[in-house]
Amino acid sequence: EFGTRLDEVILVVKRMQPMWDGGADSNVDWD
């Protein structure tokens, strides 16, 4: 399922958030 794969990608992106300082997450709603 593409949705499941997308969820995995989002989890990786969220793991990367600390070096983005949460800025990107504030501008893009991954939920």
C-alpha positions as CSV (number, residue, x, y, z in Angstrom):
1,E,0.0,0.0,0.0
2,F,1.4,3.4,-1.0
3,G,-0.1,5.0,2.1
4,T,2.0,2.6,4.3
5,R,5.1,3.5,2.4
6,L,4.3,7.2,2.7
7,D,3.9,6.8,6.5
8,E,7.4,5.2,6.6
9,V,8.8,8.2,4.7
10,I,7.1,10.6,7.1
11,L,8.6,8.8,10.1
12,V,12.1,9.2,8.6
13,V,11.4,12.9,7.9
14,K,10.2,13.4,11.5
15,R,13.5,11.7,12.7
16,M,15.3,14.4,10.7
17,Q,13.3,17.3,12.3
18,P,15.9,18.1,15.0
19,M,18.4,19.5,12.5
20,W,15.6,21.4,10.8
21,D,14.6,22.8,14.3
22,G,11.0,22.0,13.6
23,G,10.7,24.9,11.1
24,A,9.7,22.7,8.1
25,D,7.2,20.8,10.2
26,S,5.5,24.0,11.2
27,N,5.1,25.0,7.5
28,V,4.1,21.5,6.3
29,D,1.4,19.5,8.1
30,W,2.5,15.9,7.7
31,D,-0.5,14.7,9.6
